[in-house]
C-alpha cells in the first residue's frame, strides 16, 4: 500500500467518532462535535448518482474545514459504475478517506440494493468494494451491519473477506438491517470480528452508546479500536467530551443551562451561515429536545422552538430559556 493510502488514525487506545447520519451530521454540527472532543468525523451519506449529476445539495454535504480532520466522505449506491465514477468527485474534495455505506437500513436506500440492502448479496458487496479500493487514491473504509437478517450471513463470516478487498478500516453497527433501529445493539459479533486473529485493520463499533463510562466499558469488553456515536450525539455534542473525560479517568461534569443555550445559539448561527435562514431554522428542530433534555416543564419552550420560522424568533426563545432556567 502506498504511503498516501494509509489511514492515519489518532494515536490513542480508542478513537471516539461521530457516526454519519443523514440530515444530522452536517458541517455546522460536525464542527461542534469536533470542538467537544470527537476524534473522527464522517459526512452525511451522499448518493453516488447525485454526485455524478453535480447535484448542489450533495456537493454541499461534502464540504468540510481542515479543522474537522481526520474526516471521511461517505457515499452510497448499488451500481458499481456509478460508485466508481463518483470517486473522482469525492477525491477532488480531498478528504482523509472515502467511506462506503453498506449499512443504512431505510427503505429508500436498502430497498434499491444499496446500504444494508446489499447484505443479501455478499459477493456483489465484495466485488464492488474491491473495485472501489483499486480505483481510489485515498484509503477506503466501510460501515456495515451485523447482517441483513438473523437468517443471513453474519459479519463474523464476511469481515475477513471485506478486509481482503483492501479496505483500511471497518465500522459495524450492532443491529441487522431487519432490526432497523429497534431493540438493543448486539456488540458480541463486533467483538468476535475484532477477536479474529486474522483481522488486522481497525474495527469500530457502533450502536446505543449513550455516555462516557459506557464507551469505556464497551472498549474494554469488546476490544474495538474505535467507537462511533450516532443518535446519542444529536443535540448533545458534549457526549464526546464525556467520553474523553471517562477514558482519562475524570468524572463527568454537569453542563449548565447557560452552556446549553450558548452552544445551541452557536449551532443555529453556524447553520444560518451554511444554509441560509429558512433551512437553518428547520435543521435545528431535530436537536432541541436533546439540547434541553431534563429541564423541568420545558414542553412550552420546545413547542415554541418547533414553531419558530425565523432566526430572530428562535434567538428570542433561547434568551427566554436562559432567563427562566438560570437558577
C-alpha positions as CSV (number, residue, x, y, z in Angstrom):
1,X,0.0,0.0,0.0
2,X,1.3,3.5,-0.9
3,X,2.0,5.8,2.0
4,X,-0.8,8.2,0.9
5,X,-3.2,5.3,1.0
6,X,-2.6,4.6,4.7
7,X,-5.4,5.5,7.1
8,X,-4.0,7.9,9.7
9,X,-5.8,7.3,13.0
10,X,-5.3,9.5,16.1
11,X,-2.8,7.8,18.3
12,X,-4.8,6.5,21.3
13,X,-6.3,3.3,22.6
14,X,-9.8,4.0,21.5
15,X,-10.8,6.6,18.8
16,X,-14.2,8.3,19.5
17,X,-16.0,9.3,16.4
18,X,-19.3,10.7,15.1
19,X,-21.4,8.2,13.2
20,X,-22.8,9.6,10.0
21,X,-26.5,10.4,10.0
22,X,-28.5,11.8,7.1
23,X,-29.6,15.4,7.6
24,X,-27.9,15.5,11.0
25,X,-24.1,15.3,10.8
26,X,-23.8,18.4,8.6
27,X,-20.8,20.7,8.7
28,X,-22.1,23.0,11.4
29,X,-22.9,20.1,13.8
30,X,-19.7,18.3,13.0
31,X,-17.7,21.4,14.0
32,X,-19.4,21.4,17.4
33,X,-18.7,17.7,17.9
34,X,-15.0,18.2,16.9
35,X,-14.7,21.1,19.4
36,X,-16.2,18.9,22.1
37,X,-13.7,16.1,21.5
38,X,-14.7,13.9,18.6
39,X,-11.6,12.3,17.1
40,X,-13.1,11.1,13.9
41,X,-15.7,12.6,11.6
42,X,-17.7,11.3,8.6
43,X,-20.1,13.3,6.5
44,X,-23.7,12.6,5.9
45,X,-24.1,9.8,3.4
46,X,-24.3,11.0,-0.2
47,X,-25.8,9.2,-3.2
48,X,-23.3,8.4,-5.9
49,X,-25.8,9.2,-8.6
50,X,-26.4,12.7,-7.2
51,X,-22.6,13.4,-7.1
52,X,-22.3,12.3,-10.7
53,X,-25.0,14.8,-11.6
54,X,-23.3,17.6,-9.6
55,X,-26.4,18.0,-7.5
56,X,-26.0,21.1,-5.4
57,X,-27.3,19.6,-2.2
58,X,-25.0,16.6,-2.4
59,X,-21.9,18.7,-3.3
60,X,-22.7,20.9,-0.2
61,X,-22.7,17.7,2.0
62,X,-19.1,17.1,1.1
63,X,-17.9,20.5,2.4
64,X,-15.7,20.5,5.5
65,X,-12.9,22.5,7.1
66,X,-9.3,21.4,7.8
67,X,-10.2,21.8,11.4
68,X,-12.5,18.8,11.1
69,X,-9.8,16.4,10.0
70,X,-9.5,13.4,10.0
71,X,-12.7,13.3,8.1
72,X,-14.2,10.9,5.5
73,X,-16.9,11.4,2.9
74,X,-19.4,8.7,2.9
75,X,-21.1,7.6,-0.3
76,X,-23.8,5.0,-1.1
77,X,-25.2,3.3,-4.1
78,X,-25.8,-0.1,-5.7
79,X,-24.4,0.5,-9.1
80,X,-20.7,-0.3,-9.4
81,X,-20.1,2.1,-12.3
82,X,-21.9,5.0,-10.6
83,X,-19.8,4.4,-7.4
84,X,-16.6,4.3,-9.4
85,X,-17.4,7.4,-11.3
86,X,-18.2,9.4,-8.2
87,X,-14.8,8.6,-6.6
88,X,-13.2,11.3,-8.7
89,X,-15.7,13.9,-7.5
90,X,-15.2,12.8,-3.9
91,X,-11.4,12.8,-4.1
92,X,-11.3,16.3,-5.5
93,X,-12.7,17.4,-2.1
94,X,-9.5,15.9,-0.5
95,X,-11.0,14.1,2.5
96,X,-8.8,11.8,4.5
97,X,-10.7,8.7,3.4
98,X,-13.7,7.6,1.5
99,X,-16.3,5.6,3.4
100,X,-18.7,3.2,1.7
101,X,-22.1,2.9,3.3
102,X,-23.1,-0.8,3.4
103,X,-25.2,-0.3,6.5
104,X,-28.2,2.2,6.0
105,X,-31.4,0.2,6.6
106,X,-34.0,2.7,5.5
107,X,-36.3,1.6,2.6
108,X,-35.4,4.3,0.1
109,X,-31.7,3.1,0.3
110,X,-31.8,-0.6,1.2
111,X,-34.8,-1.2,-1.0
112,X,-32.7,-0.3,-4.0
113,X,-29.9,-2.7,-3.0
114,X,-27.7,0.0,-1.6
115,X,-26.8,0.4,2.1
116,X,-27.6,-2.7,4.1
117,X,-29.7,-3.9,1.2
118,X,-26.5,-5.3,-0.3
119,X,-26.1,-7.7,2.6
120,X,-28.4,-10.0,0.7
121,X,-25.7,-10.3,-1.9
122,X,-22.3,-10.6,-0.2
123,X,-20.4,-11.5,-3.4
124,X,-21.7,-8.3,-5.0
125,X,-20.7,-6.2,-2.0
126,X,-17.2,-7.7,-2.0
127,X,-16.8,-7.2,-5.8
128,X,-17.9,-3.5,-5.6
129,X,-15.7,-2.8,-2.6
130,X,-12.7,-4.4,-4.2
131,X,-13.2,-2.3,-7.3
132,X,-13.5,0.9,-5.3
133,X,-10.3,0.2,-3.4
134,X,-8.5,-0.4,-6.7
135,X,-9.7,2.8,-8.2
136,X,-9.3,5.0,-5.2
137,X,-6.3,7.1,-4.5
138,X,-7.3,7.6,-0.8
139,X,-8.0,5.0,1.9
140,X,-11.4,3.3,1.6
141,X,-13.3,2.3,4.7
142,X,-16.7,0.5,5.1
143,X,-19.6,0.9,7.5
144,X,-22.0,-2.1,7.7
145,X,-24.3,-4.0,10.0
146,X,-24.3,-7.4,11.6
147,X,-26.2,-9.0,8.7
148,X,-29.3,-8.4,6.6
149,X,-31.4,-10.5,9.0
150,X,-30.9,-13.2,11.6
151,X,-31.2,-15.8,8.7
152,X,-28.4,-14.4,6.5
153,X,-24.6,-14.4,6.6
154,X,-23.3,-12.6,9.7
155,X,-20.5,-10.1,9.7
156,X,-18.2,-12.5,11.5
157,X,-18.3,-14.6,8.3
158,X,-17.6,-11.9,5.8
159,X,-15.5,-9.3,7.7
160,X,-12.2,-11.1,6.8
161,X,-13.3,-11.1,3.1
162,X,-14.0,-7.4,3.3
163,X,-10.6,-6.8,4.8
164,X,-9.1,-8.8,1.9
165,X,-10.5,-6.3,-0.6
166,X,-8.0,-3.8,0.8
167,X,-10.2,-1.6,3.0
168,X,-8.4,0.4,5.6
169,X,-11.0,0.1,8.4
170,X,-14.4,-1.5,9.2
171,X,-17.2,0.0,11.3
172,X,-20.0,-2.3,12.4
173,X,-23.4,-1.2,13.7
174,X,-24.7,-3.8,16.2
175,X,-28.0,-4.5,14.5
176,X,-29.2,-6.3,11.4
177,X,-30.9,-4.5,8.6
178,X,-34.2,-6.1,9.6
179,X,-34.0,-4.6,13.1
180,X,-33.7,-1.1,11.7
181,X,-33.1,0.9,14.9
182,X,-35.3,-1.2,17.2
183,X,-34.2,-3.4,20.1
184,X,-30.8,-3.3,21.6
185,X,-27.5,-3.2,19.7
186,X,-25.6,-6.5,20.0
187,X,-21.9,-5.9,20.3
188,X,-20.9,-9.6,20.7
189,X,-20.4,-10.1,17.0
190,X,-18.5,-6.8,16.8
191,X,-16.2,-8.2,19.5
192,X,-15.9,-11.5,17.6
193,X,-14.7,-9.7,14.5
194,X,-12.1,-7.8,16.5
195,X,-11.0,-11.0,18.2
196,X,-10.3,-12.8,14.9
197,X,-6.5,-13.2,14.9
198,X,-6.5,-12.7,11.1
199,X,-8.1,-9.3,11.3
200,X,-5.5,-6.6,11.3
201,X,-7.4,-3.4,10.2
202,X,-9.0,-1.1,12.8
203,X,-12.5,-2.2,13.9
204,X,-15.0,0.4,15.0
205,X,-18.2,-0.4,17.0
206,X,-21.4,1.5,16.8
207,X,-24.8,1.3,18.5
208,X,-26.5,2.5,21.7
209,X,-23.5,4.2,23.2
210,X,-25.1,6.9,25.4
211,X,-22.3,8.0,27.8
212,X,-18.7,8.1,28.5
213,X,-18.5,5.3,31.0
214,X,-20.5,3.0,28.7
215,X,-17.9,3.8,25.9
216,X,-15.1,2.8,28.2
217,X,-16.8,-0.4,29.2
218,X,-17.5,-1.4,25.6
219,X,-13.9,-0.7,24.6
220,X,-12.6,-2.9,27.5
221,X,-15.1,-5.7,26.9
222,X,-15.0,-5.9,23.1
223,X,-11.5,-4.6,22.3
224,X,-12.6,-2.3,19.5
225,X,-10.2,0.3,18.1
226,X,-12.8,2.9,18.0
227,X,-16.4,3.7,19.0
228,X,-18.8,5.7,16.8
229,X,-21.7,7.6,18.4
230,X,-24.8,8.5,16.4
231,X,-28.2,9.2,17.9
232,X,-26.9,10.0,21.4
233,X,-24.9,12.9,19.9
234,X,-28.0,14.6,18.4
235,X,-28.4,17.9,20.3
236,X,-25.7,16.6,22.6
237,X,-22.2,17.2,21.3
238,X,-21.0,17.1,24.9
239,X,-21.1,13.3,24.7
240,X,-17.7,13.4,23.1
241,X,-16.3,15.4,26.0
242,X,-17.9,12.9,28.4
243,X,-16.2,10.1,26.5
244,X,-12.8,11.8,26.6
245,X,-13.1,12.5,30.3
246,X,-14.1,8.9,31.0
247,X,-11.2,7.5,29.2
248,X,-8.9,9.9,31.1
249,X,-10.4,8.7,34.4
250,X,-12.1,12.0,35.1
251,X,-15.6,12.4,36.5
252,X,-18.4,13.6,34.2
253,X,-19.1,17.3,34.6
254,X,-22.6,18.9,34.6
255,X,-23.4,21.0,31.5
256,X,-25.1,24.2,32.7
257,X,-28.3,25.6,31.1
258,X,-26.3,28.7,30.1
259,X,-23.8,26.5,28.2
260,X,-26.6,24.5,26.5
261,X,-28.2,27.8,25.3
262,X,-24.9,29.2,24.2
263,X,-23.9,26.1,22.1
264,X,-27.4,25.8,20.7
265,X,-27.2,29.5,19.7
266,X,-23.8,29.0,18.0
267,X,-25.1,25.9,16.2
268,X,-28.0,27.9,14.9
269,X,-25.9,30.8,13.7
270,X,-23.4,28.5,12.0
271,X,-26.3,26.7,10.2
272,X,-27.6,30.1,9.0
273,X,-24.2,30.8,7.5
274,X,-24.0,27.4,5.9
275,X,-27.6,27.0,4.7
276,X,-29.3,30.4,4.9
277,X,-32.1,31.3,7.4
278,X,-35.0,29.1,6.4
279,X,-33.2,25.8,6.1
280,X,-31.1,26.5,9.2
281,X,-34.1,27.1,11.4
282,X,-35.7,23.9,10.3
283,X,-32.5,21.9,10.6
284,X,-32.1,22.7,14.3
285,X,-35.5,21.3,15.2
286,X,-34.3,17.7,15.5
287,X,-31.7,18.9,18.0
288,X,-33.7,20.9,20.5
289,X,-35.1,18.0,22.5
290,X,-31.7,16.8,23.5
291,X,-30.1,20.2,23.9
292,X,-32.6,20.9,26.8
293,X,-33.3,17.3,27.9
294,X,-34.3,17.0,31.5
295,X,-35.3,20.6,32.1
296,X,-38.5,20.8,34.2
297,X,-41.7,21.9,32.4
298,X,-39.8,22.5,29.2
299,X,-42.6,21.5,26.8
300,X,-43.9,25.0,26.1
301,X,-40.4,26.2,25.1
302,X,-39.9,23.1,22.9
303,X,-43.1,23.8,21.1
304,X,-42.2,27.4,20.6
305,X,-38.8,26.4,19.2
306,X,-40.5,24.0,16.9
307,X,-42.9,26.7,15.6
308,X,-40.3,29.4,15.1
309,X,-39.6,30.2,11.5
310,X,-37.0,32.9,11.8
311,X,-33.6,33.3,13.4
312,X,-34.8,36.3,15.3
313,X,-37.7,34.4,16.9
314,X,-35.5,31.4,17.7
315,X,-32.9,33.5,19.4
316,X,-35.5,35.3,21.4
317,X,-36.8,31.9,22.7
318,X,-33.3,30.8,23.6
319,X,-32.8,34.0,25.5
320,X,-36.1,33.3,27.4
321,X,-34.9,29.7,28.2
322,X,-31.7,31.0,29.6
323,X,-33.5,33.6,31.7
324,X,-36.1,31.1,33.0
325,X,-33.7,28.3,33.9
326,X,-30.6,30.3,35.0
327,X,-31.1,29.4,38.7
